[in-house]
């Protein structure tokens, strides 16, 4: 499948989707609490549905009613079946792996062809040091895990994904001894660790920070059931803002920000550096110049900003340099290489580096057939680029089910011309 994308100007109000990361975490934590939690404004997407299925497999009773999910947790992991399919979701399989180690039942975790290419070894190594028996396919899914870990001390690499650390944090309070762990090397995507600690506090669990982003102590504790509302997602917001900058004409974005940390909020300061005035409230609007500034941007903590920042190079006066984002190569796809290949087709002058990209505006813009490699964020970014350029096609529209199922419908309502083709 692919989409035909025509040149367009966007105007009107669009609502930002709910936060995927907090939806995942809230459902997992509610499943570990004993009693009934109500989670509101949930993002229901392919990834979060995988988490709901995983938590049911761990013994929680879950009911979905529109965007409200009620979870009756058992206070412990009680496996209902020996295999969990995490579909395309890295968050699901990594947190599920840590929770699987809380049981003495052997559990196999797998996913689709993309997920089976994603690294798991750092988390497996950390769990094995705590007493779990783990097996994998060259450090990648499918994996099998058998506990029961009792807690203690371990260490884990932080250079590939913060999801490994979040997984350990979430499992730690349910161990008999609690867990003390050290992070080896420089941690990437630090704000996601902050997000995990913040939502654990909402569910009644305290994480003791010995040294920020290096060493943590999580004693044995009980998660408490809560009534919790998911905020809007700044990862999706970044793509909508890039659309407003490139092709917006009185376009506005409705948001519910909440009080929880989101690293991708950095998109606001990045846009201001590029010369865009961003007006933030319950509705966000932008005033964008005809030609953007360039600049250097460190995305080590915010790898999901790579696609929206890259497409902004379509209308800059100077290069955009993106660096310290090597871990974007280990997402659903190698996003650095694919962005370099596909944006070059549009005429963008791209230099690919090991840890990022240098992008300069095209001398001549060209229409192109863009391959998103079944990556949801690349599909959305390429559609937005296609609306700026005109007469483009973009592959794999089904991929948006991962994080923003109504993306095409929502964009078409405010003036996009994205048409499905077989």
VENSULLIN-V659532 format. One record per backbone hydrogen bond with DSSP energy under -0.5 kcal/mol. CO is the residue of the C=O (numbers start at 1). NH is the residue of the N-H. E is the energy in kcal/mol with one decimal. If there is no record, write none. Layout:
((CO | NH | E) (CO | NH | E))
This chain:
((1 | 396 | -2.1) (2 | 421 | -3.0) (3 | 5 | -0.5) (3 | 394 | -2.0) (4 | 6 | -0.5) (4 | 419 | -2.8) (5 | 392 | -2.5) (10 | 249 | -3.8) (12 | 252 | -2.6) (14 | 254 | -2.4) (17 | 233 | -2.6) (19 | 23 | -1.5) (20 | 24 | -2.6) (21 | 25 | -2.2) (22 | 26 | -2.7) (23 | 27 | -2.1) (24 | 28 | -2.2) (25 | 29 | -2.8) (26 | 30 | -2.5) (27 | 31 | -1.7) (28 | 32 | -1.2) (29 | 33 | -1.1) (31 | 74 | -1.0) (31 | 75 | -0.6) (33 | 35 | -0.8) (33 | 75 | -1.2) (35 | 37 | -0.5) (35 | 73 | -2.6) (37 | 39 | -0.5) (37 | 71 | -2.6) (38 | 40 | -0.5) (38 | 228 | -2.8) (39 | 69 | -2.9) (40 | 230 | -2.7) (42 | 44 | -0.7) (43 | 45 | -0.9) (45 | 49 | -2.6) (46 | 50 | -1.5) (47 | 51 | -1.4) (48 | 52 | -2.2) (49 | 53 | -2.3) (50 | 54 | -2.2) (51 | 55 | -2.6) (52 | 56 | -2.0) (53 | 57 | -2.0) (54 | 58 | -1.1) (55 | 60 | -2.2) (56 | 59 | -1.6) (57 | 80 | -3.2) (57 | 81 | -0.7) (58 | 78 | -3.1) (60 | 62 | -0.6) (61 | 72 | -3.4) (63 | 65 | -0.5) (63 | 70 | -2.6) (65 | 68 | -1.9) (67 | 42 | -3.0) (68 | 65 | -3.1) (69 | 39 | -3.2) (70 | 63 | -2.5) (71 | 37 | -2.9) (71 | 73 | -0.9) (72 | 61 | -2.2) (73 | 35 | -1.9) (76 | 78 | -0.6) (82 | 108 | -3.0) (84 | 86 | -0.7) (84 | 110 | -2.5) (86 | 89 | -2.4) (87 | 112 | -3.1) (88 | 90 | -0.8) (89 | 93 | -2.0) (90 | 94 | -2.1) (91 | 95 | -2.4) (92 | 96 | -2.4) (93 | 97 | -1.7) (94 | 98 | -1.5) (95 | 99 | -2.2) (96 | 100 | -2.6) (97 | 101 | -1.1) (99 | 102 | -1.7) (100 | 103 | -1.5) (100 | 147 | -0.5) (101 | 148 | -0.5) (101 | 149 | -2.7) (103 | 147 | -2.1) (107 | 145 | -2.5) (108 | 84 | -2.7) (109 | 142 | -0.6) (109 | 143 | -2.5) (110 | 86 | -3.1) (112 | 116 | -2.1) (114 | 117 | -1.6) (115 | 118 | -1.7) (118 | 141 | -0.6) (120 | 123 | -0.8) (120 | 124 | -1.9) (121 | 125 | -2.9) (122 | 126 | -1.8) (123 | 127 | -2.4) (124 | 128 | -2.4) (125 | 129 | -1.7) (126 | 130 | -0.7) (127 | 130 | -0.7) (127 | 132 | -2.3) (128 | 131 | -1.4) (130 | 150 | -0.7) (132 | 134 | -0.6) (133 | 146 | -1.8) (135 | 144 | -2.6) (136 | 138 | -0.9) (137 | 140 | -1.1) (139 | 120 | -2.7) (139 | 121 | -1.1) (140 | 137 | -2.6) (143 | 109 | -2.9) (144 | 135 | -2.3) (145 | 107 | -2.7) (146 | 133 | -3.0) (150 | 177 | -3.3) (152 | 180 | -2.8) (154 | 182 | -1.6) (156 | 184 | -3.0) (158 | 188 | -2.3) (161 | 164 | -0.8) (162 | 166 | -2.4) (163 | 167 | -2.4) (164 | 168 | -1.8) (165 | 169 | -2.5) (166 | 170 | -2.4) (167 | 171 | -1.9) (168 | 172 | -2.2) (169 | 173 | -0.7) (171 | 174 | -1.7) (172 | 175 | -2.0) (173 | 221 | -1.9) (178 | 152 | -2.7) (179 | 218 | -2.8) (180 | 154 | -1.9) (181 | 216 | -2.3) (182 | 156 | -2.3) (182 | 184 | -0.6) (184 | 158 | -2.4) (189 | 192 | -1.5) (189 | 193 | -0.7) (190 | 193 | -1.1) (190 | 194 | -1.8) (191 | 195 | -2.2) (192 | 196 | -1.9) (193 | 197 | -2.3) (194 | 198 | -2.4) (195 | 199 | -2.3) (196 | 200 | -2.1) (197 | 201 | -1.7) (198 | 202 | -1.3) (199 | 203 | -1.3) (200 | 205 | -2.5) (201 | 204 | -1.9) (203 | 224 | -3.4) (206 | 208 | -0.5) (207 | 209 | -0.7) (208 | 210 | -0.7) (208 | 217 | -2.9) (211 | 214 | -2.7) (211 | 215 | -2.7) (214 | 183 | -3.3) (215 | 210 | -1.9) (215 | 211 | -2.1) (216 | 181 | -2.2) (217 | 208 | -2.4) (217 | 219 | -0.5) (218 | 179 | -2.1) (223 | 34 | -0.9) (226 | 38 | -2.2) (226 | 228 | -0.6) (228 | 40 | -3.3) (231 | 19 | -3.0) (232 | 234 | -0.7) (233 | 237 | -2.5) (234 | 238 | -1.8) (235 | 239 | -0.9) (236 | 240 | -2.0) (237 | 241 | -2.9) (238 | 242 | -2.1) (239 | 243 | -1.8) (240 | 244 | -2.2) (241 | 245 | -2.3) (242 | 246 | -2.4) (243 | 247 | -3.0) (244 | 248 | -1.1) (247 | 10 | -3.0) (250 | 12 | -1.8) (251 | 286 | -0.5) (252 | 14 | -2.3) (253 | 284 | -3.1) (254 | 16 | -2.6) (256 | 232 | -3.4) (262 | 265 | -1.6) (263 | 266 | -2.1) (264 | 267 | -1.8) (265 | 268 | -2.0) (266 | 270 | -2.2) (267 | 271 | -2.3) (268 | 272 | -1.8) (269 | 273 | -2.0) (270 | 274 | -1.4) (271 | 276 | -2.7) (272 | 275 | -1.2) (274 | 293 | -3.1) (276 | 278 | -0.6) (277 | 279 | -0.5) (277 | 287 | -2.7) (278 | 280 | -0.7) (279 | 285 | -1.8) (282 | 255 | -2.9) (284 | 253 | -2.3) (285 | 279 | -3.1) (286 | 288 | -0.5) (287 | 277 | -2.6) (292 | 317 | -2.9) (295 | 321 | -2.9) (297 | 299 | -0.7) (297 | 323 | -2.3) (299 | 302 | -0.5) (300 | 189 | -2.3) (302 | 305 | -1.9) (303 | 306 | -1.7) (304 | 308 | -0.5) (305 | 309 | -2.3) (306 | 310 | -2.1) (307 | 311 | -1.9) (308 | 312 | -0.8) (310 | 313 | -1.5) (311 | 314 | -1.7) (312 | 315 | -1.7) (313 | 316 | -0.9) (315 | 292 | -3.3) (319 | 295 | -2.3) (319 | 321 | -0.5) (320 | 322 | -0.5) (320 | 359 | -3.0) (321 | 297 | -3.0) (322 | 357 | -1.4) (323 | 299 | -2.2) (325 | 328 | -2.1) (326 | 329 | -2.2) (327 | 330 | -1.6) (328 | 331 | -1.0) (328 | 335 | -1.7) (333 | 331 | -1.0) (333 | 335 | -1.5) (334 | 338 | -2.2) (335 | 339 | -2.2) (336 | 340 | -2.0) (337 | 341 | -2.5) (338 | 342 | -2.8) (339 | 343 | -2.4) (340 | 344 | -1.2) (341 | 345 | -0.8) (342 | 345 | -0.5) (342 | 346 | -0.6) (343 | 346 | -0.8) (343 | 348 | -1.7) (344 | 347 | -1.5) (346 | 366 | -2.0) (347 | 363 | -0.5) (348 | 350 | -0.8) (349 | 360 | -2.3) (350 | 352 | -0.5) (351 | 358 | -2.1) (353 | 356 | -1.1) (355 | 325 | -2.6) (356 | 353 | -2.7) (357 | 322 | -3.3) (358 | 351 | -2.6) (359 | 320 | -2.8) (360 | 349 | -2.0) (368 | 370 | -0.7) (368 | 393 | -1.7) (370 | 372 | -0.7) (370 | 395 | -2.0) (372 | 375 | -1.6) (374 | 376 | -0.6) (375 | 379 | -2.7) (376 | 380 | -2.1) (377 | 381 | -2.2) (378 | 382 | -2.8) (379 | 383 | -2.1) (380 | 384 | -2.1) (381 | 385 | -2.5) (382 | 386 | -2.6) (383 | 387 | -1.9) (384 | 388 | -1.3) (385 | 389 | -2.2) (386 | 390 | -3.3) (387 | 8 | -2.0) (392 | 5 | -3.5) (393 | 370 | -3.5) (394 | 3 | -2.7) (396 | 399 | -1.6) (397 | 400 | -1.5) (398 | 401 | -1.7) (399 | 402 | -2.1) (400 | 403 | -1.0) (400 | 404 | -2.7) (401 | 46 | -4.0) (402 | 47 | -0.8) (404 | 407 | -2.0) (406 | 410 | -3.2) (407 | 411 | -2.6) (408 | 412 | -2.5) (409 | 413 | -1.4) (410 | 414 | -0.7) (411 | 414 | -1.0) (411 | 416 | -2.3) (412 | 415 | -1.2) (414 | 11 | -2.4) (417 | 6 | -2.1) (417 | 419 | -0.6) (419 | 4 | -3.2) (421 | 2 | -1.8))
